[in-house]
């Protein structure tokens, strides 16, 4: 390891800092690096990853810490290291190029560019020497350096062709499809064909959670009364929460399962998974009343509050899969360890419940998981269910305390606006459904931080922040859209008008910066962003909802609350523009289908007028939020002073009064909570 760090030492990203003592002469993505490539007429080696990426760590250790490989890079290339979580624009453009060139993608991403930023060769992980059917990185670098010197014209022609094709791929063809319920039925049918009836979820190994698709199926069940849709959701929610992908001691979900039965996770924990999955469980709880789903929501959000929250209020990004250089070491157990901590009797019960054995269920160790419900386990062990739960709670508490004394996985403490928006939204919605004022307070603190510290004077947002430094990088479409959606939810959780005011202001900036005036829809980068080889419209969901889908969702909800028709029109134009995607690739458009369901309505508008701090108001709101009514907006306040059309001129009559409106008509006012509860029985 060199004594003198490279340029990455001055970066705020933990991922970039991890490479600061590599012998590679790394640059961050910056004007200096791009100018140097032009000046020296060298190709660029662009390496993109993120801090919780296991194979990123492997490639760093094998290749970027290797003096011989570093010398080849330093002599022949300008090497640039990028954190994909900071620069998703670069990741999108060049990942699309790599997928075009190789048919697959992933991280670490390794792509080679001409000095004018055109990609000409790419891949993902390369071992230092040829193995796994992959070319060795050293040989690859030498071959590409030779090609640049001796077959330059071929490279330039190839790069030009790749760029031309890239621009066509990321451009959306005009579409004027029908927006109707048939798109939801078609999506449900495709999800049904992909469903795993044995283990739940969709597809086979590796298996990802797909929270947006689960929420689509809940809406299909609600709209059409399709029992199979609810069955698919419940089976998947049950199996994930009982599987190894869920952290049974600390709460929260790992990234995905490497097997089909949710046992062996890829152990990193991402903030966005622990924002998106609790929403699916929260809606599952509303739809079924299953207390187990509520427990998973609360355990996951309590994990985020405990381990992923900055003292300043916002939420951190990730926890690594590795600790002490070994994936999963922090989370797995031997039978002897558990017996030593719990004692023989409690260890036997715990082992029976959580699949612990001497031989282990994964590489000689045990990943905690369970196959049976608590009622089934109580019957099996001839115990009262409450006693069983109490004993297991105490055992988990002891093991969590012991685990806390291990070497912890690394934590990426950068603050990302879009991921914070997703998390604020979930805390705010959970506050409503679960009547948890502490969740509303957490959402409030995080939202206030973003608005105070990550918004510029002209209203534009920053993408990222790290404690002790200034926020940086222009925010992207997903940052604006996720935050607007979160602020709408926070208004509905608190009825503080300032959140709607902020949502409108940010939505206006979003429309100015990202809206495509010519063809409709939203670009991923703003109009004053640095120009790349292609300007992408983000329309496909990945691990997180697409920027366009989030924008449509947020604008539809905001329009219904504020009465601003231009928000509705832009959302409608985007849905229409993407109707072909909804028809052809619904599995890549879960969030957009959620937005479509809202758009199709009917949308129920609740106006609650009176003393909102009273017990009676709490009962009214509890009745509204207890049911699965996905297509609704809720406003609360004083009808005489509110500027919201939904509240305007509505009066409180003797007690808290609720108005339920639909299709521009309102029912007779409902006085008190009993009347609301009775009416909702028939909705």
C-alpha positions in Angstrom: 0.0 0.0 0.0 1.5 3.4 -1.0 2.2 5.8 1.8 0.8 8.7 -0.1 -2.9 8.5 -1.0 -4.3 9.2 -4.4 -6.9 11.9 -5.2 -9.8 9.9 -3.8 -8.7 10.8 -0.3 -10.4 14.1 -0.7 -13.8 12.6 -1.7 -16.7 12.2 0.7 -18.0 8.9 -0.7 -16.9 6.0 1.6 -16.7 3.9 -1.6 -14.2 6.2 -3.2 -12.2 6.6 0.0 -11.9 2.8 0.2 -9.7 3.1 -2.9 -7.7 6.1 -1.8 -4.5 4.0 -1.0 -4.6 1.9 -4.1 -1.5 2.3 -6.2 -3.8 3.1 -9.1 -3.6 6.8 -10.0 -7.4 7.3 -9.5 -9.4 10.3 -10.4 -12.9 11.0 -9.3 -15.2 11.9 -12.2 -14.3 15.6 -12.7 -13.3 18.1 -15.3 -9.6 17.6 -14.5 -9.7 13.9 -15.3 -11.6 14.4 -18.6 -9.3 17.2 -19.6 -6.2 15.0 -18.8 -7.6 12.2 -21.1 -8.0 14.8 -23.9 -4.6 16.3 -23.3 -2.7 13.0 -23.2 -5.0 11.3 -25.8 -5.5 8.3 -23.5 -8.5 6.1 -23.2 -10.4 6.2 -19.9 -10.9 3.2 -17.6 -14.1 3.9 -15.8 -14.8 1.8 -12.8 -18.2 2.1 -11.1 -19.4 0.4 -7.9 -20.7 1.1 -4.4 -19.5 0.5 -0.9 -21.7 -2.5 0.0 -20.8 -4.4 -3.2 -19.0 -7.7 -2.4 -17.4 -8.2 -5.8 -16.2 -4.6 -5.9 -14.2 -5.3 -2.8 -12.9 -8.5 -4.4 -11.7 -6.7 -7.5 -10.1 -4.0 -5.5 -8.1 -6.5 -3.5 -7.1 -8.6 -6.4 -6.4 -6.0 -9.1 -6.5 -2.4 -7.8 -4.1 -3.2 -5.0 -1.8 -5.1 -7.4 1.3 -3.1 -8.2 1.8 -4.6 -11.6 -1.8 -4.0 -12.7 -1.7 -0.5 -11.3 1.4 0.2 -13.3 -0.4 -0.9 -16.6 -3.3 1.3 -15.8 -1.2 4.3 -14.8 1.0 4.0 -18.0 -1.8 3.6 -20.5 -5.2 4.9 -19.1 -6.8 7.7 -17.2 -8.5 5.8 -14.4 -11.7 7.2 -12.9 -13.6 5.7 -10.0 -17.3 6.5 -9.5 -19.8 5.7 -6.8 -22.9 4.7 -8.6 -25.1 5.9 -5.7 -23.7 9.4 -6.1 -23.7 9.4 -9.9 -26.6 7.2 -11.1 -26.6 9.2 -14.4 -23.2 7.9 -15.3 -24.2 4.4 -14.1 -27.3 4.4 -16.3 -25.6 5.5 -19.5 -22.6 3.2 -19.3 -24.4 0.3 -17.8 -26.8 0.4 -20.8 -23.7 0.4 -23.0 -22.1 -2.5 -21.2 -25.4 -4.5 -21.4 -25.5 -3.8 -25.2 -21.9 -4.9 -25.6 -22.0 -8.0 -23.4 -25.7 -9.0 -22.8 -25.3 -8.6 -19.1 -24.5 -6.0 -16.4 -23.6 -5.6 -12.7 -21.1 -4.2 -10.4 -18.2 -3.6 -10.3 -18.8 -2.1 -13.8 -15.6 -1.8 -15.9 -15.9 0.2 -19.1 -13.3 1.7 -21.4 -14.0 5.1 -23.0 -12.4 7.2 -25.7 -11.2 10.6 -24.5 -14.6 12.1 -25.8 -16.4 9.6 -23.4 -17.6 7.1 -26.0 -17.6 3.5 -24.7 -15.7 0.9 -26.7 -15.3 -2.1 -24.4 -16.9 -3.1 -21.1 -17.7 -5.8 -18.6 -18.2 -6.2 -14.9 -15.8 -8.1 -12.6 -12.5 -9.2 -14.1 -10.2 -11.6 -12.2 -6.5 -10.6 -12.2 -5.7 -13.7 -14.3 -8.0 -15.6 -16.6 -10.5 -17.9 -14.8 -14.3 -18.4 -14.3 -14.5 -18.1 -18.1 -13.5 -14.5 -17.8 -10.4 -12.9 -19.3 -7.7 -11.8 -16.9 -7.7 -8.1 -16.1 -4.0 -7.8 -16.7 -4.1 -9.4 -20.1 -7.2 -7.4 -21.0 -5.5 -4.1 -20.1 -2.5 -4.9 -22.2 -4.6 -5.9 -25.2 -6.7 -2.8 -25.0 -3.6 -0.6 -24.7 -2.1 -2.2 -27.7 -5.4 -1.8 -29.7 -5.5 1.9 -28.8 -2.0 2.4 -30.1 -2.2 0.2 -33.2 -5.9 -0.2 -34.2 -7.2 3.2 -33.1 -9.4 3.7 -36.1 -11.3 0.5 -35.5 -11.9 1.6 -31.9 -13.2 5.0 -32.9 -15.6 3.5 -35.5 -16.8 0.9 -32.9 -17.3 3.5 -30.2 -19.2 5.8 -32.6 -21.6 2.9 -33.5 -22.1 2.0 -29.9 -23.0 5.6 -29.0 -25.4 5.9 -31.9 -27.2 2.7 -30.9 -27.1 3.8 -27.2 -29.0 7.0 -28.0 -31.6 5.0 -29.9 -32.0 2.6 -27.0 -32.5 5.3 -24.3 -34.9 7.3 -26.5 -38.6 6.5 -26.0 -40.7 5.8 -29.1 -43.9 7.8 -29.2 -46.9 5.9 -27.8 -50.6 6.8 -27.6 -51.9 3.6 -25.9 -55.1 3.1 -24.0 -54.9 3.7 -20.2 -57.4 1.2 -18.8 -57.9 -1.7 -16.4 -56.8 -4.1 -19.0 -53.2 -3.1 -18.3 -53.5 -4.1 -14.6 -55.1 -7.5 -15.6 -52.4 -8.2 -18.0 -49.7 -7.4 -15.5 -51.3 -9.7 -12.9 -51.4 -12.5 -15.5 -47.7 -12.0 -16.2 -46.8 -12.0 -12.5 -48.9 -15.1 -12.1 -46.8 -16.9 -14.7 -43.6 -15.8 -13.1 -44.8 -16.7 -9.5 -43.1 -19.5 -7.6 -46.0 -21.4 -6.0 -43.6 -23.4 -3.7 -41.5 -20.6 -2.1 -43.3 -17.4 -3.2 -41.7 -14.6 -5.1 -41.1 -14.4 -8.8 -38.6 -16.5 -10.8 -35.9 -18.7 -9.4 -32.5 -18.0 -7.9 -31.2 -15.4 -7.4 -34.5 -14.2 -6.1 -35.3 -10.5 -5.5 -38.1 -9.2 -3.3 -40.1 -7.1 -5.9 -42.0 -5.0 -3.4 -43.6 -2.8 -6.1 -45.0 -5.8 -7.9 -46.5 -7.1 -4.7 -48.3 -3.8 -4.2 -49.6 -4.0 -7.7 -51.1 -7.4 -7.0 -52.8 -6.0 -3.9 -54.4 -3.4 -6.0 -55.5 -6.0 -8.5 -57.1 -7.9 -5.7 -58.8 -4.8 -4.4 -60.1 -3.7 -7.8 -61.2 -7.0 -9.3 -61.6 -9.2 -6.2 -59.0 -11.7 -7.6 -58.2 -14.1 -4.8 -55.1 -15.5 -6.5 -53.5 -12.1 -6.4 -53.8 -11.9 -2.6 -52.6 -15.4 -2.3 -49.4 -14.6 -4.2 -48.8 -11.6 -2.1 -49.3 -13.3 1.3 -47.3 -16.3 0.4 -44.4 -14.1 -0.7 -44.6 -11.8 2.3 -44.7 -14.8 4.7 -41.8 -16.7 3.1 -39.5 -13.6 2.9 -40.2 -12.6 6.5 -39.5 -16.1 7.8 -36.5 -16.7 5.5 -32.9 -15.9 5.9 -33.2 -12.7 3.8 -34.8 -11.2 6.9 -32.7 -10.4 9.9 -34.5 -12.2 12.7 -32.5 -10.6 15.5 -32.1 -7.0 14.4 -34.9 -6.5 11.9 -34.6 -5.4 8.3 -34.0 -7.1 5.0 -30.9 -8.1 3.2 -30.5 -7.3 -0.5 -31.8 -10.5 -2.2 -31.7 -14.3 -1.8 -29.0 -16.3 -3.7 -31.3 -19.3 -3.6 -35.0 -19.8 -4.6 -36.3 -20.4 -1.0 -35.1 -17.1 0.6 -32.6 -18.9 2.8 -29.1 -17.5 1.8 -29.1 -13.8 1.3 -26.6 -11.5 -0.2 -26.0 -9.9 3.2 -25.7 -6.2 2.4 -28.5 -4.1 3.7 -29.7 -1.2 1.6 -31.8 1.7 2.8 -34.1 1.5 -0.2 -35.0 -2.1 0.4 -35.9 -1.3 4.0 -38.1 1.6 2.8 -39.9 -0.3 0.0 -40.5 -3.6 1.6 -42.2 -2.3 4.7 -44.7 -0.5 2.5 -45.7 -3.9 1.0 -46.0 -5.4 4.5 -48.0 -2.3 5.6 -50.4 -2.7 2.8 -50.6 -6.4 3.4 -51.5 -5.7 7.0 -54.3 -3.3 5.9 -55.6 -5.9 3.4 -55.5 -8.9 5.7 -55.3 -7.7 9.3 -52.4 -10.1 9.9 -50.5 -8.9 13.0 -47.4 -10.7 11.7 -47.1 -8.1 8.9 -47.3 -5.3 11.4 -44.5 -6.9 13.4 -42.3 -7.0 10.4 -43.0 -3.3 9.6 -42.2 -2.2 13.1 -39.1 -4.4 13.5 -37.7 -3.1 10.1 -38.4 0.6 10.9 -37.0 0.2 14.3 -33.9 -1.2 12.8 -33.6 1.8 10.5 -34.1 4.1 13.4 -31.5 2.3 15.5 -28.8 1.6 12.9 -29.4 3.7 9.8 -30.3 7.1 11.1 -27.9 10.0 11.4 -27.9 12.1 14.6 -28.9 15.0 12.3 -32.1 13.2 11.3 -31.7 11.8 7.8 -31.0 8.2 6.9 -27.7 6.5 5.9 -27.3 4.5 2.7 -26.0 1.0 3.2 -24.5 -1.6 5.5 -21.8 -3.9 3.9 -22.3 -7.6 3.3 -18.8 -8.3 4.6 -17.1 -8.0 8.0 -13.5 -9.0 8.7 -13.3 -9.6 4.9 -15.9 -12.4 5.1 -19.4 -12.1 3.6 -22.2 -12.7 6.2 -19.8 -13.3 9.1 -21.6 -10.7 11.3 -25.0 -12.5 10.9 -24.4 -16.2 11.1 -24.1 -18.5 14.1 -22.8 -21.8 15.3 -24.9 -24.0 17.5 -22.3 -23.9 20.2 -22.3 -20.1 20.3 -26.0 -20.0 20.7 -25.9 -22.6 23.5 -23.2 -20.7 25.3 -25.2 -17.5 25.3 -28.7 -19.0 26.0 -28.0 -22.1 28.0 -29.0 -25.6 26.9 -32.8 -25.5 27.4 -33.4 -22.1 25.7 -30.9 -22.9 23.0 -32.8 -26.1 22.1 -36.0 -24.3 21.7 -34.4 -21.5 19.7 -32.6 -24.1 17.5 -35.8 -25.9 16.8 -37.6 -22.7 15.8 -34.8 -21.0 13.8 -33.2 -24.0 11.9 -30.0 -24.2 13.9 -27.9 -27.4 13.8 -24.4 -28.6 14.6 -23.6 -29.0 10.9 -25.2 -25.7 9.9 -27.4 -24.8 7.0 -24.8 -22.7 5.1 -21.1 -23.3 4.9 -20.9 -24.9 8.3 -22.7 -22.0 10.0 -26.4 -21.2 10.6 -28.5 -18.5 8.9 -31.5 -17.9 11.2 -34.8 -18.7 9.5 -38.0 -20.4 10.4 -40.5 -22.6 8.5 -43.5 -22.4 10.8 -45.8 -19.7 12.2 -46.0 -18.9 15.9 -49.3 -20.7 16.4 -47.9 -23.8 14.6 -44.7 -23.7 16.8 -46.7 -23.3 20.0 -48.8 -26.3 19.2 -45.7 -28.3 18.1 -43.9 -27.5 21.4 -47.0 -27.7 23.5 -46.6 -24.2 24.8 -48.9 -21.3 25.2 -48.2 -18.9 22.2 -47.6 -15.9 24.5 -45.1 -18.0 26.5 -43.4 -19.1 23.4 -43.2 -15.6 22.1 -41.8 -14.3 25.4 -39.1 -16.9 25.5 -38.0 -16.3 21.9 -38.1 -12.5 22.4 -35.7 -12.9 25.3 -33.4 -15.2 23.4 -33.3 -12.9 20.4 -32.5 -10.0 22.7 -29.6 -11.8 24.2 -28.2 -12.9 20.8 -28.6 -9.4 19.4 -26.7 -8.0 22.3 -23.9 -10.6 21.7 -23.9 -9.9 18.0 -23.4 -6.3 18.8 -20.0 -7.1 20.3 -18.8 -8.6 17.0 -16.9 -6.6 14.3 -19.6 -4.7 12.5 -19.9 -4.5 8.7 -19.0 -1.1 7.2 -21.7 1.5 7.0 -21.9 4.0 4.1 -23.1 7.1 5.9 -23.7 9.3 2.9 -27.2 10.8 2.7 -28.9 10.4 -0.7 -32.0 12.5 -1.3 -34.0 10.0 -3.3 -33.5 7.1 -0.8 -34.3 9.5 2.0 -37.5 10.4 0.2 -38.4 6.7 0.0 -37.7 6.2 3.7 -39.6 9.4 4.8 -42.6 8.2 2.8 -42.6 4.9 4.5 -42.2 6.3 8.0 -45.0 8.8 7.3 -47.4 6.1 6.0 -46.5 3.8 8.8 -47.3 6.6 11.3 -50.8 6.8 9.8 -51.6 3.1 9.6 -50.0 2.0 12.9 -50.8 5.2 14.9 -47.1 5.7 15.7 -46.4 9.4 16.3 -42.7 8.6 16.8 -42.6 7.5 13.1 -44.1 10.8 12.1 -41.4 12.5 14.1 -38.6 10.6 12.4 -40.1 11.4 9.0 -40.4 15.1 10.0 -36.8 15.3 11.2 -35.4 13.8 8.0 -37.6 15.9 5.7 -36.7 19.1 7.5 -33.0 18.2 7.2 -33.3 17.6 3.4 -35.2 20.9 2.9 -32.9 22.9 5.2 -29.5 21.4 4.2 -29.9 19.9 0.7 -31.9 22.5 -1.1 -30.3 25.5 -2.8 -31.5 29.0 -2.6 -33.0 28.8 -6.1 -35.0 25.7 -5.0 -32.9 23.1 -6.7 -31.9 20.0 -4.7 -28.5 18.4 -4.0 -28.1 14.7 -4.6 -25.8 13.7 -1.6 -24.4 14.9 1.7 -21.8 13.5 4.1 -21.4 14.7 7.6 -18.7 17.3 8.0 -18.8 18.4 4.4 -21.1 20.5 2.1 -23.9 18.8 0.1 -22.9 18.3 -3.5 -24.0 17.2 -7.0 -27.1 18.3 -8.8 -30.0 16.1 -7.8 -31.7 13.8 -10.4 -35.3 13.2 -11.3 -35.7 10.4 -8.8 -34.5 12.7 -6.0 -37.1 15.3 -6.7 -39.9 12.8 -7.3 -39.3 10.7 -4.3 -39.1 13.8 -2.1 -42.4 15.3 -3.4 -44.1 11.9 -2.9 -42.7 11.8 0.7 -43.8 15.3 1.5 -47.4 14.5 0.4 -47.4 11.5 2.8 -45.9 13.6 5.5 -48.7 16.1 5.1 -51.3 13.4 5.4 -49.5 12.1 8.5 -49.4 15.5 10.2 -51.7 17.9 8.3 -48.9 20.6 8.6 -49.5 22.8 5.5 -45.8 23.5 5.2 -45.1 20.0 3.8 -47.6 20.5 0.9 -46.2 24.0 0.3 -42.7 22.4 0.0 -44.0 19.6 -2.2 -45.5 22.1 -4.7 -42.3 24.2 -4.8 -40.1 21.2 -5.5 -42.6 19.8 -8.1 -42.4 23.1 -9.9 -38.6 22.9 -10.0 -38.9 19.3 -11.2 -41.1 20.3 -14.1 -38.8 23.1 -15.1 -35.6 21.0 -14.9 -36.7 17.6 -16.2 -39.8 17.8 -18.3 -39.4 17.1 -22.0 -41.5 19.8 -23.7 -41.2 18.2 -27.1 -42.2 14.5 -26.4 -43.4 14.5 -22.8 -42.1 12.5 -20.0 -39.1 13.3 -17.8 -35.4 13.2 -18.4 -33.3 11.7 -15.6 -30.9 14.7 -15.6 -31.9 18.3 -15.3 -31.5 21.0 -18.1 -28.4 22.5 -16.4 -26.7 19.1 -15.8 -23.4 18.3 -17.4 -23.9 16.8 -20.9 -23.1 13.1 -21.3 -23.0 11.0 -24.5 -26.8 10.4 -24.1 -29.6 12.0 -22.1 -31.7 9.2 -20.6 -35.3 8.9 -19.6 -35.5 6.7 -16.6 -38.6 4.5 -17.1 -37.8 1.0 -15.9 -37.9 0.1 -12.2 -34.7 -1.5 -10.9 -34.0 -2.0 -7.2 -35.9 1.3 -6.8 -38.9 2.8 -8.7 -38.1 4.6 -11.9 -37.8 8.4 -11.8 -40.7 8.8 -14.2 -43.0 6.4 -12.2 -42.2 8.3 -9.0 -42.9 11.6 -10.7 -46.3 10.4 -12.0 -47.2 9.0 -8.5 -46.2 12.2 -6.7 -47.9 14.5 -9.2 -51.2 12.7 -9.2 -51.4 12.7 -5.4 -50.3 16.3 -5.2 -52.8 17.4 -7.9 -55.7 15.8 -6.0 -54.8 17.6 -2.8 -54.0 21.0 -4.2 -56.3 21.1 -7.2 -53.5 22.1 -9.5 -54.5 20.6 -12.8 -51.1 21.1 -14.5 -49.7 18.5 -12.2 -52.4 16.0 -13.2 -51.9 16.8 -16.9 -48.2 16.2 -16.8 -48.7 12.9 -15.0 -51.4 11.9 -17.5 -49.1 12.7 -20.4 -46.3 10.7 -19.0 -48.6 7.7 -18.4 -49.9 7.9 -21.9 -46.3 8.2 -23.2 -45.3 5.0 -21.3 -48.5 3.0 -22.1 -46.5 0.8 -24.5 -44.1 -0.1 -21.6 -47.1 -0.9 -19.4 -48.4 -3.2 -22.0 -45.2 -4.9 -23.1 -43.1 -5.0 -19.9 -45.3 -4.7 -16.8 -42.7 -6.5 -14.7 -40.4 -3.5 -15.2 -43.1 -1.0 -14.4 -44.5 -1.9 -10.9 -44.4 1.7 -9.6 -46.0 3.0 -12.8 -48.8 0.4 -12.5 -49.4 1.6 -8.9 -49.7 5.1 -10.3 -52.0 3.9 -13.1 -54.3 2.3 -10.5 -54.5 5.6 -8.7 -55.1 7.5 -12.0 -58.0 5.1 -13.0 -59.6 5.7 -9.6 -62.1 6.0 -8.2 -60.1 8.2 -5.9 -61.7 8.8 -2.5 -61.0 12.2 -1.0 -61.3 12.4 2.8 -61.6 15.9 4.4 -61.4 15.8 8.2 -62.5 19.0 9.9 -62.4 19.9 13.6 -60.0 19.5 16.5 -57.4 17.2 14.9 -55.7 16.6 18.2 -58.8 15.2 19.9 -59.3 11.5 20.7 -62.3 11.5 18.4 -60.2 12.7 15.5 -57.6 10.0 16.2 -60.4 7.4 16.0 -61.6 8.9 12.7 -58.1 8.7 11.2 -57.6 5.2 12.6 -60.7 4.1 10.8 -59.7 5.7 7.5 -56.2 4.2 7.6 -57.1 0.7 8.9 -58.5 -0.3 5.6 -56.7 -1.0 2.4 -57.8 2.0 0.3 -54.8 2.7 -1.9 -56.5 5.3 -4.1 -57.2 8.0 -1.6 -56.0 11.4 -0.3 -56.6 12.7 3.2 -56.7 16.4 4.1 -57.3 17.8 7.6 -57.7 21.2 9.1 -60.0 24.2 9.4 -62.3 24.6 6.4 -62.6 28.3 7.0 -58.9 29.1 6.6 -57.5 26.3 4.5 -56.5 27.0 0.9 -57.0 23.4 -0.1 -60.1 22.8 -2.4 -60.9 19.6 -0.5 -61.2 21.5 2.8 -62.5 24.9 1.6 -65.8 26.0 3.3 -66.3 22.6 5.0 -67.5 23.0 8.6 -67.2 21.0 11.7 -70.7 20.1 13.0 -70.7 19.6 16.8 -67.8 17.1 16.6 -65.0 16.1 14.3 -66.7 16.0 10.8 -65.6 13.9 7.9 -66.5 14.6 4.2 -65.9 11.7 1.7 -65.8 12.9 -1.9 -65.5 11.1 -5.1 -65.8 12.1 -8.8 -66.3 15.8 -7.8 -69.2 15.0 -5.5 -69.3 14.7 -1.7 -71.4 12.5 0.6 -73.4 14.0 3.4 -71.0 15.0 6.3 -70.2 12.3 8.8 -70.3 13.4 12.4 -67.9 11.6 14.8 -66.0 8.4 14.4 -68.9 5.9 14.6 -70.4 7.3 11.5 -67.1 7.1 9.6 -66.6 3.5 10.8 -70.1 2.5 9.7 -69.7 4.2 6.3 -66.3 2.6 5.6 -67.7 -0.9 6.2 -69.5 -0.5 2.8 -66.6 1.0 0.8 
